[in-house]
């Protein structure tokens, strides 16, 4: 009985251990050992890009809206780029604008169809086209309030009528030209040849309404009078009865006869009339 049990145990162990194809005994430890793990190969750059491309096409792009504030900001940038140095434009609008929906991967832009020409109140009515990826998707007419900030001349001290302009009497300041009364004068303007047509107080912004061309002949001043008849020219003196610039007609009084006549201003201190 004991011998039969021993034979059974040997037979069972032989089944567990087994034999190789060559007859060599396969050890029980090698059967029970864990399977050896090998890391997966690292994907190539092309494979990574291919996966990213597939994911980007599948992923839904984020929805964005082109709002009125976005349009005004883009217009401000376009206009300011064409203004003189130191100038800046600010736009506001209370008009209706239905936001245009698009995706964040789409480029949007504007085409301005009207010149920048606000009225005296600073109101502007631009016509624009909205483009998505270069294609016109909508057209709009806006009502816009414009603030145009630029350097203008301010009077640094009281200046009386008839005073010629001197830069030492003026100061450059930045102001919204549409919020001021009168047509203010940018510092870029050449004011040589102008004088004040009325008294202006200290701190006032200089406007074109305050100025006039310096007269070439002045009221009550003696002038040279050229009286011409054909090829004959007679020179005499006269008294100008009013201010005038070249090309204007003025009244002149003969100093000998006190008779008045009309003559054209031809140069500084000189008038001419035909006999």
VEXDREN-2710 file (C-alpha; in Angstrom, 1 decimal):
% VEXDREN-2710
k/r/px/py/pz
1/UNK/0.0/0.0/0.0
2/UNK/2.8/2.4/0.9
3/UNK/4.6/1.6/-2.3
4/UNK/1.5/2.5/-4.4
5/UNK/1.2/5.9/-2.7
6/UNK/4.8/6.7/-3.4
7/UNK/4.4/5.8/-7.1
8/UNK/1.4/8.1/-7.3
9/UNK/3.3/11.0/-5.9
10/UNK/6.2/10.5/-8.3
11/UNK/3.8/10.3/-11.3
12/UNK/2.0/13.6/-10.2
13/UNK/5.4/15.4/-9.9
14/UNK/6.4/14.2/-13.3
15/UNK/3.2/15.8/-14.7
16/UNK/3.9/19.1/-13.0
17/UNK/7.5/19.3/-13.9
18/UNK/7.2/17.9/-17.5
19/UNK/9.8/17.4/-20.0
20/UNK/11.2/19.5/-22.9
21/UNK/11.1/18.4/-26.5
22/UNK/14.7/17.2/-26.2
23/UNK/13.9/15.2/-23.1
24/UNK/15.5/17.7/-20.6
25/UNK/13.6/18.2/-17.5
26/UNK/11.7/21.6/-17.1
27/UNK/12.1/22.9/-13.6
28/UNK/9.0/23.7/-11.6
29/UNK/10.5/27.2/-10.7
30/UNK/10.7/28.2/-14.3
31/UNK/7.0/27.4/-14.7
32/UNK/5.9/29.4/-11.7
33/UNK/8.2/32.5/-12.4
34/UNK/6.4/35.7/-13.6
35/UNK/6.3/36.5/-17.3
36/UNK/9.1/39.0/-18.3
37/UNK/7.7/42.5/-19.2
38/UNK/9.0/44.5/-22.2
39/UNK/8.2/48.3/-22.6
40/UNK/6.3/49.3/-25.8
41/UNK/8.4/51.1/-28.4
42/UNK/8.3/54.9/-28.3
43/UNK/6.2/56.4/-31.1
44/UNK/7.9/58.4/-33.8
45/UNK/7.4/62.1/-34.3
46/UNK/5.3/61.5/-37.4
47/UNK/3.1/59.1/-35.4
48/UNK/2.6/61.7/-32.7
49/UNK/1.7/64.4/-35.2
50/UNK/-0.8/62.1/-36.9
51/UNK/-2.5/61.5/-33.6
52/UNK/-2.6/65.2/-32.8
53/UNK/-4.1/66.0/-36.2
54/UNK/-6.8/63.4/-35.8
55/UNK/-7.6/64.8/-32.3
56/UNK/-7.7/68.4/-33.6
57/UNK/-10.1/67.6/-36.4
58/UNK/-12.4/65.7/-34.0
59/UNK/-12.2/68.3/-31.3
60/UNK/-14.9/70.9/-31.6
61/UNK/-13.6/74.5/-32.0
62/UNK/-14.6/77.0/-29.3
63/UNK/-17.5/79.4/-30.3
64/UNK/-16.7/83.1/-30.0
65/UNK/-18.6/86.3/-30.8
66/UNK/-17.6/89.4/-32.6
67/UNK/-19.2/92.2/-30.5
68/UNK/-19.7/95.9/-31.0
69/UNK/-16.9/96.7/-28.6
70/UNK/-14.6/94.5/-30.7
71/UNK/-15.5/96.3/-33.9
72/UNK/-15.0/99.8/-32.3
73/UNK/-11.6/98.7/-30.9
74/UNK/-10.5/97.5/-34.3
75/UNK/-11.7/100.8/-35.9
76/UNK/-9.8/102.8/-33.3
77/UNK/-6.6/100.9/-34.2
78/UNK/-7.1/101.5/-37.9
79/UNK/-7.8/105.2/-37.6
80/UNK/-5.1/106.0/-35.0
81/UNK/-2.5/104.4/-37.3
82/UNK/-3.2/107.1/-39.9
83/UNK/-3.3/110.1/-37.5
84/UNK/-0.5/112.5/-36.9
85/UNK/1.9/111.7/-34.1
86/UNK/0.5/112.4/-30.6
87/UNK/-3.1/112.0/-31.9
88/UNK/-5.5/109.4/-30.7
89/UNK/-9.2/108.5/-31.5
90/UNK/-11.7/107.0/-29.2
91/UNK/-15.1/105.6/-30.4
92/UNK/-18.4/104.9/-28.7
93/UNK/-21.8/103.8/-30.0
94/UNK/-25.2/103.1/-28.5
95/UNK/-26.4/101.6/-31.8
96/UNK/-27.8/98.0/-32.1
97/UNK/-25.3/95.3/-33.0
98/UNK/-26.2/91.6/-33.3
99/UNK/-23.1/89.7/-32.3
100/UNK/-21.6/87.6/-35.1
101/UNK/-20.8/84.1/-34.0
102/UNK/-17.7/82.3/-35.3
103/UNK/-15.0/80.0/-34.0
104/UNK/-11.7/80.9/-32.4
105/UNK/-9.7/79.4/-35.2
106/UNK/-11.3/81.8/-37.8
107/UNK/-9.7/85.2/-38.5
108/UNK/-12.0/88.2/-38.6
109/UNK/-11.4/91.6/-40.0
110/UNK/-13.0/94.8/-41.1
111/UNK/-13.1/96.8/-44.4
112/UNK/-13.9/100.5/-43.9
113/UNK/-15.9/101.9/-46.9
114/UNK/-16.3/105.5/-45.8
115/UNK/-13.6/108.2/-45.1
116/UNK/-13.0/109.4/-41.5
117/UNK/-15.0/112.6/-41.6
118/UNK/-17.0/113.3/-38.4
119/UNK/-19.3/116.3/-38.3
120/UNK/-18.8/119.3/-36.1
121/UNK/-20.4/117.4/-33.1
122/UNK/-18.0/114.5/-33.6
123/UNK/-20.7/112.2/-35.0
124/UNK/-19.6/109.7/-37.7
125/UNK/-21.6/107.2/-39.8
126/UNK/-19.1/104.6/-41.1
127/UNK/-20.0/101.8/-43.5
128/UNK/-18.1/98.6/-42.8
129/UNK/-17.9/95.0/-44.1
130/UNK/-17.2/92.2/-41.6
131/UNK/-14.9/89.5/-43.0
132/UNK/-14.4/85.9/-41.7
133/UNK/-11.3/84.3/-43.2
134/UNK/-11.3/86.9/-45.9
135/UNK/-14.9/86.4/-46.9
136/UNK/-17.5/89.2/-46.5
137/UNK/-20.3/87.8/-44.2
138/UNK/-22.2/91.0/-43.3
139/UNK/-22.4/94.7/-44.0
140/UNK/-23.2/97.4/-41.4
141/UNK/-23.8/101.1/-41.1
142/UNK/-22.8/102.4/-37.6
143/UNK/-23.6/105.6/-35.7
144/UNK/-20.5/106.5/-33.8
145/UNK/-19.5/109.3/-31.4
146/UNK/-15.9/110.3/-31.9
147/UNK/-13.4/111.8/-29.4
148/UNK/-10.3/113.0/-31.3
149/UNK/-7.4/113.8/-29.0
150/UNK/-4.6/115.8/-30.5
151/UNK/-2.1/118.5/-29.7
152/UNK/-3.5/122.0/-30.2
153/UNK/-2.4/125.5/-29.3
154/UNK/-3.5/127.1/-26.1
155/UNK/-2.9/130.8/-25.4
156/UNK/-0.4/131.2/-22.5
157/UNK/-1.2/134.9/-21.9
158/UNK/-3.8/137.5/-22.9
159/UNK/-3.4/138.5/-26.5
160/UNK/-5.0/141.6/-28.1
161/UNK/-6.5/142.0/-31.5
162/UNK/-3.9/142.7/-34.2
163/UNK/-1.1/141.0/-32.4
164/UNK/1.1/138.8/-34.6
165/UNK/1.4/135.2/-33.4
166/UNK/4.5/134.2/-31.5
167/UNK/5.1/130.6/-30.4
168/UNK/6.4/131.9/-27.1
169/UNK/2.9/133.1/-26.3
170/UNK/1.3/129.7/-27.1
171/UNK/1.4/126.3/-25.3
172/UNK/0.8/122.8/-26.8
173/UNK/-1.9/120.8/-25.0
174/UNK/-3.8/117.6/-25.7
175/UNK/-7.6/118.0/-26.0
176/UNK/-10.6/116.3/-27.6
177/UNK/-11.2/118.7/-30.5
178/UNK/-14.9/117.8/-30.8
179/UNK/-15.7/118.7/-27.2
180/UNK/-14.3/122.3/-27.6
181/UNK/-16.1/125.3/-29.1
182/UNK/-14.7/126.5/-32.3
183/UNK/-12.2/124.8/-34.7
184/UNK/-9.1/124.4/-32.7
185/UNK/-5.7/124.6/-34.4
186/UNK/-3.3/121.6/-34.4
187/UNK/0.3/122.4/-33.4
188/UNK/1.4/121.1/-36.8
189/UNK/-0.2/124.1/-38.6
190/UNK/2.1/126.9/-39.8
191/UNK/0.7/130.2/-38.3
192/UNK/3.2/132.5/-39.9
193/UNK/1.4/135.3/-41.7
194/UNK/-1.6/135.3/-39.3
195/UNK/-2.6/137.7/-36.5
196/UNK/-5.4/137.8/-33.9
197/UNK/-8.7/139.1/-35.2
198/UNK/-10.0/139.5/-31.7
199/UNK/-8.7/139.6/-28.1
200/UNK/-8.1/136.1/-26.6
201/UNK/-7.8/135.5/-22.9
202/UNK/-5.1/133.4/-21.1
203/UNK/-5.9/129.6/-21.1
204/UNK/-8.2/129.7/-24.2
205/UNK/-7.7/127.3/-27.0
206/UNK/-6.7/129.1/-30.2
207/UNK/-9.2/128.6/-33.0
208/UNK/-9.3/129.7/-36.6
209/UNK/-12.1/132.0/-35.8
210/UNK/-9.6/134.0/-33.7
211/UNK/-7.2/134.6/-36.6
212/UNK/-7.0/136.4/-39.8
213/UNK/-4.2/136.8/-42.4
214/UNK/-1.9/139.7/-41.6
215/UNK/-3.1/142.6/-43.9
216/UNK/-0.7/143.7/-46.7
217/UNK/-2.2/147.1/-46.4
218/UNK/-3.7/148.6/-43.2
219/UNK/-6.4/151.0/-42.4
220/UNK/-5.1/154.7/-42.2
221/UNK/-1.7/153.7/-43.4
222/UNK/0.0/155.4/-46.3
223/UNK/0.4/153.2/-49.4
224/UNK/2.1/153.5/-52.8
225/UNK/-0.6/153.8/-55.5
226/UNK/0.2/152.7/-59.0
227/UNK/-2.1/154.3/-61.5
228/UNK/-1.8/152.6/-64.9
229/UNK/-3.0/153.6/-68.3
230/UNK/-1.8/151.3/-71.0
231/UNK/2.0/151.2/-70.9
232/UNK/2.1/154.3/-68.7
233/UNK/2.3/153.9/-64.9
234/UNK/2.1/156.8/-62.5
235/UNK/3.2/156.4/-58.9
236/UNK/1.7/158.5/-56.1
237/UNK/0.8/158.2/-52.4
238/UNK/-2.6/157.5/-50.9
239/UNK/-4.1/156.6/-47.6
240/UNK/-5.7/153.2/-47.3
241/UNK/-9.1/153.4/-45.6
242/UNK/-9.3/149.7/-44.7
243/UNK/-7.2/146.6/-44.1
244/UNK/-6.6/144.3/-47.1
245/UNK/-4.6/141.4/-48.3
246/UNK/-3.1/140.7/-51.8
247/UNK/-5.9/140.3/-54.3
248/UNK/-8.6/142.2/-52.4
249/UNK/-10.2/145.4/-53.4
250/UNK/-9.7/148.3/-50.9
251/UNK/-10.8/151.9/-50.7
252/UNK/-7.9/154.4/-51.0
253/UNK/-8.0/158.2/-50.4
254/UNK/-6.0/160.7/-52.5
255/UNK/-4.0/162.7/-50.0
256/UNK/-4.0/165.8/-52.3
257/UNK/-7.7/165.9/-53.3
258/UNK/-9.3/163.8/-50.5
259/UNK/-11.2/161.8/-53.2
260/UNK/-11.7/158.1/-52.6
261/UNK/-11.2/155.4/-55.2
262/UNK/-10.9/151.6/-55.3
263/UNK/-7.7/149.8/-55.9
264/UNK/-6.4/146.2/-55.8
265/UNK/-3.8/145.2/-53.2
266/UNK/-0.8/143.9/-55.2
267/UNK/1.9/143.6/-52.5
268/UNK/2.7/144.8/-49.0
269/UNK/2.1/148.6/-48.9
270/UNK/1.2/148.8/-52.6
271/UNK/-2.1/149.1/-54.5
272/UNK/-2.9/149.5/-58.1
273/UNK/-5.8/150.8/-60.2
274/UNK/-6.5/151.3/-63.9
275/UNK/-7.1/154.9/-65.3
END
